[in-house]
Amino acid sequence: MKKHVIIVSMALSVFGLSVLLVGCDRQVSSEKSTSVSSDGTVTSKEKTVTKSSDGTVTKTEDSKKTTSP
């Protein structure tokens, strides 16, 4: 029984340390814009730049177009 408790404790501590070492992505910038045309079409654009803990920079662009019925 003691061996089981020791193994579980070690596994949990290793998992906890790995979460701390990995870290989270940090959002560097975010830009949102929305425009409406004369026919009622709504265009939304979103640009996001994130930086991970290892220094990798990721740029994401999302564009949506909604037309009215």
Secondary structure as UniProt FT lines:
FT   HELIX           2..22
FT   STRAND          26..36
FT   TURN            38..39
FT   STRAND          42..51
FT   TURN            53..54
FT   STRAND          57..66
//
